[in-house]
Amino acid sequence: MKLPPCAAALAAPLLACLTGASGMPAAQAADVRALPRVDMEATVKAAQIDPRRSDDRPTPGAKAGVLLVERALRDRHLLDAKWVDGYFGATTVVAFTKFQRSLGLTGLAANGLPGKASLTRLGAGRFTVTRTIGPGARVSVGGGVVVDARTRRMLAEAKRLLGRDLVLLQGSYNRGGDPTSAGTHDGGGVVDISVEGMGSATRTAVVRALRRVGFAAWVRNPDQADWPWHIHAAAINDTDLSSQAQHQIGDYYLGLNGLAGRGPDDGPKVTIRTWEEYRRR
């Protein structure tokens, strides 16, 4: 749309005022606008799904951003050129982990999932980062169980949908706390929920609500492993996920049950969305 002459006359001073107020010269602001963009939500999603694929098809909507990330890793000599393909596979995850460690990051901050800080640093002068996400602060909920703020908001919305409370048996950041968890609770975004007093229909309803708000969730039973009946849920796109939880979410997108045997998904079918996608729907 072409601006009227009077509006056009005001536009330049207004832009200069805005960029000056932010401390960014107009020329620098123009340079930032000219850079390509990496959608962080899509890129993080690809980093969970692509390593679990049996083929090399990129995650829909993520290829352009992943290519920008891979080119930046290549130019830092962290990724061989043959892997610059828009597919955020295991090799790219390892390369991104090396980049995170080169920044002095350790632990969950160097888990191979692009975090806001590391992705922004990688893109400096190359690309801008849009749709940024993060787990938020660690918080204590019911009985001293620890989760991150994003997970707490997701659980609160699932409870609202269900019209009932959910009792957590285990939260997140519980490194080595439960050997049957195989490391899934070592990072953020993962909870186990009690099914005490729930019938089959109620358990399914809880899993459905959790899936609707952005969890990969399943009912777990003693026939599967040495654990009691419970519901296991991992928050898609939580950037604090342990590697094991990342793999579970990738398998969930691929129609699997998140267990080591990689059997078919046995939960209710819903449209798979992240928390952010659910809020925008």
N, C-alpha and C positions, 0 to 999 in steps of 0.2 A: 504494500500500500504506500502510495506517495504522500508524504507529509505536506500539508498546506505551507505556504511560504512563511507564515508567522511561526508555525510550529517548528519548521526546519531551522529558523533563525535562533530559536530557543534551545534546540537540541544540543548543539556543540557546547555552549556554556554550561548546560546542565551536566553533560558527560564529564567536562573538565572539573566541575564542582564535585561530582561523585567520586571520580578517581582521585582527586586531590584529598578528599575527606578520608579515603581509605589508605592514603599514603602511597598510592601507586600512580606513577606518571602515566599520562594518556597513552604514550607510545608503548609502554610496558603492558598496559591493560589490553591494547590491541594485539600485542604478541601473544598474550595468554589466550585471547579469544580465537586466535588463528590456529592454535595447537589442536591436534586431534584429541578425541576424548576416549577414556577407558571407563566403561560402566563397571564399577566395582562389584555391584550385586551379581551381575552376569559372570564376571571373571572368577569370583569366589565360588559361585555355583559350579562352574566348569572344573575348578581345581578339586572339587569333591567327586564329580561324576566321571570325568574323562579317564582318570587312572583305573577305574573299575570296568571300563568298556572292553569288550573282546575285539572291537574294531577300532578304527582311528577317526570316527566321525566326530567333529567338534560339537559341543553342546550348542543347541540353537540359540542365537542371539549373542553368543560370546566370542565368535571367531575373530572379529575385527579387533576387539580389545585384547584378546589373548595374543594375537600377532604383534601388537605394539609392545606388550610385556616381553614376549620372547625375543624380539629384536633388541630391546634394551638389555636383556640378559646376555644375548649373544655379543653385543658390543662391549660388555664388561668381561668377556671371555669366561662366562659362567655356563654357557649353553652352546653346544655345537650347532652350526648353521643348519644341519640336516633336520634338527628338531624344531625349527621355526616353521610351524605348519598350522597354527591356530588351534591346536589340540593340546590342552593343558594336562598332558599325561604325567606319569610318574617321573620321567626325566626332567620335565619342567618344574614339577614340585620340588625335586632335589635341588635344582638350580636356584629356585626362589629361596629355598632354605639357606643355601650358601650366601645369597645376597643379604638376607636378614642377619645372618651371623656376621657378615662383613660390616654391618652397622653397629655391631656390639650387642645385638639382641640375643637372648637365650630363652630356653624353655618354650612356653607356649607362644611367645612372640616370634619364635623361629620355627614354627610348625609347618611351613610351606604354603599356608594359606595367606594370600595377600592381605595384610592389615592396612589400615588407613595410612599410618605413618610410613611403613616400608614401601607401599605402592606409590605414595606421593614422592618419596625420595627417589625411587627408580625413575619416575616420570619427569623429574625436574628438567625443564627445557625441551622435553620430548612430547609429553602428553599431559592433559589435565585429567583429574579423577572426578567422576560424577557418581551420584547415588552412593555416597559413602555410607558405610555401616560399621557398627562396632558393638561389642558385648555390653559395654557399660561397666559400672563398678560391681564388685562382688558384694552381695547382700545376704543377710540371714533371713530365712523364712521358717515357718512352723517347726518348732523343736530344735532350732539351731542348724538346720540344713542350709548349706551354702549354695547359692546359684549366682548368676550374673543378672544385672538389671533387665536386660532384654528378655532373658528366660522367664524372669518373674512376671513381666508384663504379658508374655505369651500364656503362661499358666493362668493368670488372672482372667484373660479373655476366654480361655477354654472353660474355666469354672463358670463364667457368666453364661456361656452358651448352654452348658449342662444344667445350670441351676442347682449345683451341688458343690461341696468342697472336695478337694483332692488331698489325700494324705501322702506325703513324700517319705519313702523308705530310705532313699539315698539321693544326694544331690550331686553337685559338680565339684571339681578341684579336689577330688578325694583320691589322691595318688596312692595306689597300693592299699586302699581301704577295704576292698572286697575282691579277693582273687578270682571269683567267678565272673567278674565284670570284664576281664581280659583287657583292662586299660581304658575302657570307654569312658569311665568317670574321671580319668586323670585330668581332663581339661574342662572347659566350660560347656554349657548348653545341654547337658545330659542329666536326666532324672529317672528314678524308679518310683512307681506309684503303687500304693497298696490297693489290692482288690478285695480286701476283707469285707464280707457282707454283700458283695456284688454278684449277681447272677450273670449268665453268659451274655444276655442282651445288654445289660448295663455296662459290662466290660467293653463290649463292642462299641457302645455309644461313646464311652470315654475316649477310646482310641480314635474314633471318627472325629470327635471335637478337637483332639490334639492335632490330628492331621490337618484339619481345616485351618488352624491358625499357624501352621508352619513347622510342625514336628514330623519327623519320621518316627512312627510309633507302632508298637506291636504288643499283643498279649503274650507273655512268656509263661510256659508251664513246665512242671518237673520232668516231663517226658523228653524235653529238649536238652536239659543239662542239670547239674546239681544246684538247683535253685527252687525256691517256692513260687507259687503263682504270683505274678506281678505284671505291671505294664511298664515297658521300657520306652523312653522317648528321648530323641536327640534333635536339637533345634537346628534346622537347615540354615546354613550360612552364618552360624556363630563362628566368628574368626578365632575363638579360643579352643575350638574342638581338638581333642587328641586325634592322632592319626587313625586309631581304631574307629572312633566315632565318625571321622570323615568317610571312611570306607563304608560304614553302615548306611550313611546318607546316600552315597553314590549308588549302593545296591538298591536302596529304596526307590530311587528314580528309575532304576533298570528293572523294577518289578520283582525284586528279591526280598527275602525276609530278614536280612541284616545279620544272620548267623554265619558261623564259619563254613558250614556246608553249602551256603548260597542257594538255598531252596527257594521255591516260589513264594511270593508275598502271600501271607495268610490273613491279612487285615482287610477292613472295609475299603472299598474303592472310593476315593475322593479325587478331586482335581488337586494335583500337587502344587503348592504355593509356598513361598517363603513368608515369613512374618510381614515383611515390607510389602510384598505383593498382596497379601491378605488385606492389609490396611488400605491399599489403594483400590481395591476391587469395587 
